[in-house]
Amino acid sequence: MRKVVIYRRLTGYKIPNSRIRGKDENYKWVINSSKSPIHSTNNPWGMKKTPREVSLYKVLANLIYEKGENAFMELGNIYLQVIKRRFAQIKEQGDGTFEQLDETDIHWTFNEASNSIAVIVKHMRGNMLSRWTNFLTTDGEKSNRHRDQEFINTIQSKQELLTVWNEGWSVLFDALEQISAEDLRKHVKIREQPILVLEAVERQLAHYASHVGQIVYIGKQLKGNEWKSLSIPKGNSAEYLQQMKQRYGK
């Protein structure tokens, strides 16, 4: 079985065309561990050994080989559209929760070790301002950020909470509009650690999704039977599936 070494196309290196000829099914796509995107980003998946067969790079390499550089750009633009929708959906979950809460609810905590919704929002805002201000050109951990202070509640009202919440998201969405497909294979720094732009975006998506999940969970516990579901209500899965089939099915 012949092997093709995939060089780090995502960081600007070209795939040697002399090694990729035709569409021979006997080719085995293998990552060169010393020159792969995984190696260059410090093994972002945290694996003990760099994986030597990764389908993502097979797909990317095949796209670029068959369609050229435009294939990467096209894929990058699609990714940016998708990621903007994902961030917007996460924000909508928080918005839907806040609509159901009163002034007292935002300060409720389970115990002293827990964070209230107000504190979670304050922390998210601090993180967003730090990470997304001048996202491509400065370290994501800004020198003027005081992370520990974010966990001390200073938010006095629900209106103030909404202002803080929307301020953070505004900076995030503005930054996303400045990112191009070409930027996805560049690197940014977070606490001096170089991180692929694409990974930095995914890292923040996961971070905010986890915190909004906490916000939604607290809201559900506080409102009990008064809670209005933000997804598919319990017991309505079959009905929802039928609606989707009618909407998208042939």
C-alpha positions as CSV (number, residue, x, y, z in Angstrom):
1,M,0.0,0.0,0.0
2,R,1.5,3.3,-1.1
3,K,1.6,6.2,1.3
4,V,1.0,9.9,0.8
5,V,2.5,12.4,3.3
6,I,0.2,15.3,4.0
7,Y,2.2,18.4,4.7
8,R,0.8,21.2,6.8
9,R,-1.3,22.8,4.2
10,L,-3.3,24.7,6.9
11,T,-0.3,26.6,7.9
12,G,0.8,27.6,4.4
13,Y,2.9,24.6,3.1
14,K,2.0,23.0,-0.2
15,I,1.1,19.4,-0.7
16,P,3.8,18.0,-3.0
17,N,1.8,17.2,-6.2
18,S,4.4,14.6,-7.3
19,R,3.1,12.4,-4.5
20,I,-0.5,12.7,-5.3
21,R,-1.3,11.3,-8.7
22,G,-4.8,10.4,-9.8
23,K,-7.4,8.9,-7.6
24,D,-5.8,5.5,-6.8
25,E,-7.9,3.8,-4.2
26,N,-4.7,2.1,-2.9
27,Y,-3.4,5.4,-1.5
28,K,-3.2,5.4,2.3
29,W,-3.5,8.9,3.7
30,V,-1.1,9.5,6.5
31,I,-0.1,12.5,8.6
32,N,3.6,13.3,9.0
33,S,3.7,13.8,12.7
34,S,6.6,16.3,12.6
35,K,4.9,18.6,10.0
36,S,1.2,18.1,10.6
37,P,-1.3,20.7,11.7
38,I,-1.8,18.7,14.9
39,H,1.9,18.9,15.8
40,S,2.1,22.6,14.9
41,T,-0.7,23.4,17.4
42,N,0.7,21.5,20.3
43,N,-1.6,18.5,19.9
44,P,-4.9,20.3,20.7
45,W,-6.8,17.1,21.4
46,G,-4.4,16.2,24.3
47,M,-3.6,12.8,22.9
48,K,-0.4,11.1,24.2
49,K,0.6,10.3,20.7
50,T,0.0,12.3,17.6
51,P,-2.6,10.4,15.5
52,R,-1.1,9.2,12.2
53,E,-4.4,8.8,10.4
54,V,-6.9,11.6,10.5
55,S,-9.8,11.7,8.1
56,L,-10.2,15.5,8.4
57,Y,-6.9,16.0,6.6
58,K,-7.6,13.4,4.1
59,V,-10.8,15.3,3.2
60,L,-9.0,18.7,3.1
61,A,-6.1,17.4,1.1
62,N,-8.4,15.7,-1.4
63,L,-10.4,18.9,-1.8
64,I,-7.3,21.1,-2.3
65,Y,-5.8,18.6,-4.7
66,E,-9.0,18.3,-6.8
67,K,-10.2,22.0,-6.6
68,G,-7.1,23.9,-5.6
69,E,-6.8,26.7,-3.0
70,N,-10.4,27.8,-3.6
71,A,-11.6,24.6,-2.0
72,F,-10.0,25.6,1.4
73,M,-11.4,29.1,1.1
74,E,-14.8,27.7,0.3
75,L,-14.7,25.4,3.3
76,G,-13.5,28.1,5.5
77,N,-16.3,30.5,4.5
78,I,-18.9,27.7,5.2
79,Y,-17.3,27.1,8.6
80,L,-17.5,30.8,9.5
81,Q,-21.2,30.9,8.6
82,V,-21.9,27.8,10.7
83,I,-19.9,29.0,13.7
84,K,-21.7,32.4,13.7
85,R,-25.0,30.5,13.9
86,R,-23.8,28.3,16.7
87,F,-22.7,31.3,18.8
88,A,-26.0,33.0,18.1
89,Q,-27.9,29.9,19.2
90,I,-26.0,29.7,22.4
91,K,-26.8,33.4,23.1
92,E,-30.5,32.7,22.4
93,Q,-30.5,30.0,25.1
94,G,-29.4,32.6,27.6
95,D,-31.8,35.2,26.3
96,G,-34.6,32.8,26.6
97,T,-33.7,32.1,30.2
98,F,-33.4,35.7,31.3
99,E,-36.9,36.4,29.9
100,Q,-38.2,34.0,32.5
101,L,-36.2,35.2,35.5
102,D,-36.9,38.0,38.0
103,E,-34.6,40.2,40.0
104,T,-34.1,37.7,42.8
105,D,-33.4,34.7,40.6
106,I,-30.2,36.1,39.1
107,H,-28.5,36.2,42.5
108,W,-29.6,32.7,43.6
109,T,-26.8,30.2,44.5
110,F,-27.0,26.5,45.6
111,N,-24.2,27.0,48.1
112,E,-21.2,29.1,48.8
113,A,-19.1,27.2,46.3
114,S,-21.6,27.9,43.5
115,N,-21.9,30.8,41.1
116,S,-25.1,32.8,40.6
117,I,-26.3,33.6,37.2
118,A,-25.2,37.2,37.7
119,V,-21.6,36.0,38.4
120,I,-21.6,33.6,35.5
121,V,-22.6,36.5,33.2
122,K,-20.0,38.8,34.6
123,H,-17.3,36.1,34.1
124,M,-18.5,35.5,30.5
125,R,-18.4,39.2,29.7
126,G,-14.8,39.5,31.1
127,N,-13.7,36.5,29.1
128,M,-15.3,37.8,25.9
129,L,-13.8,41.3,26.1
130,S,-10.4,39.8,26.8
131,R,-10.5,37.1,24.1
132,W,-12.2,38.9,21.3
133,T,-10.9,42.5,21.5
134,N,-8.3,42.7,18.7
135,F,-8.7,38.9,18.4
136,L,-6.2,38.4,15.6
137,T,-3.5,40.8,16.7
138,T,-3.2,40.6,20.5
139,D,-2.9,38.0,23.2
140,G,-6.4,36.7,24.3
141,E,-5.5,37.2,27.9
142,K,-5.4,41.0,28.1
143,S,-3.2,42.7,30.7
144,N,-6.1,44.8,32.0
145,R,-8.3,41.7,32.7
146,H,-8.7,40.8,36.4
147,R,-10.2,37.3,36.1
148,D,-10.6,36.7,39.9
149,Q,-12.7,39.8,40.2
150,E,-15.2,38.4,37.7
151,F,-16.4,35.9,40.4
152,I,-17.3,38.7,42.8
153,N,-20.9,39.8,42.2
154,T,-21.3,43.5,41.5
155,I,-24.4,43.2,39.3
156,Q,-27.3,44.9,41.1
157,S,-30.2,44.4,38.8
158,K,-31.6,42.3,35.9
159,Q,-31.2,45.3,33.6
160,E,-27.6,45.7,34.5
161,L,-27.1,41.9,33.9
162,L,-28.6,42.3,30.4
163,T,-26.3,45.2,29.6
164,V,-23.2,43.3,30.7
165,W,-24.4,40.2,28.8
166,N,-25.0,42.0,25.6
167,E,-21.8,44.0,25.8
168,G,-19.7,40.8,25.8
169,W,-21.6,39.2,22.9
170,S,-21.4,42.4,20.9
171,V,-17.6,42.3,21.0
172,L,-17.6,38.6,20.1
173,F,-19.9,39.0,17.0
174,D,-17.9,42.1,15.9
175,A,-14.7,40.1,16.0
176,L,-16.2,37.1,14.1
177,E,-17.1,39.5,11.3
178,Q,-13.4,40.4,11.0
179,I,-12.2,36.8,10.5
180,S,-11.7,35.5,7.0
181,A,-11.3,32.0,5.8
182,E,-7.6,32.7,5.3
183,D,-7.3,33.7,9.0
184,L,-8.4,30.3,10.1
185,R,-5.0,28.8,9.5
186,K,-3.1,31.6,11.3
187,H,-2.2,31.5,15.0
188,V,-3.2,33.7,17.9
189,K,-1.9,33.6,21.4
190,I,-3.7,33.0,24.7
191,R,-1.4,33.5,27.7
192,E,1.5,33.4,25.3
193,Q,0.5,30.0,23.9
194,P,0.2,29.9,20.1
195,I,-3.1,28.5,19.1
196,L,-4.6,27.9,15.6
197,V,-7.3,30.5,15.0
198,L,-9.8,27.8,14.2
199,E,-9.0,26.0,17.5
200,A,-9.3,29.3,19.5
201,V,-12.8,29.9,18.0
202,E,-13.8,26.3,18.9
203,R,-12.4,26.7,22.4
204,Q,-14.5,29.7,23.1
205,L,-17.6,28.1,21.7
206,A,-17.3,25.2,24.1
207,H,-16.5,27.5,27.0
208,Y,-19.6,29.7,26.5
209,A,-21.9,26.7,25.8
210,S,-20.9,25.2,29.2
211,H,-21.7,28.4,31.0
212,V,-25.0,29.0,29.3
213,G,-25.9,25.4,30.1
214,Q,-25.3,26.3,33.8
215,I,-27.5,29.4,33.4
216,V,-30.3,27.4,31.8
217,Y,-30.1,24.7,34.4
218,I,-30.4,27.2,37.3
219,G,-33.3,28.8,35.5
220,K,-35.1,25.5,35.2
221,Q,-34.7,24.6,38.8
222,L,-35.9,28.0,40.0
223,K,-39.0,28.2,37.8
224,G,-40.0,24.6,38.1
225,N,-43.4,23.9,36.4
226,E,-43.5,27.5,35.2
227,W,-40.4,26.9,33.0
228,K,-40.9,27.4,29.3
229,S,-38.8,24.9,27.4
230,L,-36.1,26.3,25.1
231,S,-35.8,23.2,23.1
232,I,-38.1,20.2,22.5
233,P,-40.5,19.9,25.5
234,K,-40.6,16.6,27.3
235,G,-43.1,14.2,25.8
236,N,-43.2,16.1,22.4
237,S,-40.3,14.4,20.7
238,A,-42.5,12.3,18.3
239,E,-44.6,15.3,17.4
240,Y,-41.5,17.5,16.8
241,L,-40.0,14.7,14.6
242,Q,-43.1,14.6,12.5
243,Q,-43.1,18.4,12.1
244,M,-39.5,18.2,10.9
245,K,-40.3,15.4,8.4
246,Q,-43.1,17.5,7.0
247,R,-40.9,20.5,6.7
248,Y,-37.8,18.9,5.2
249,G,-38.9,15.5,4.0
250,K,-39.5,14.6,0.4
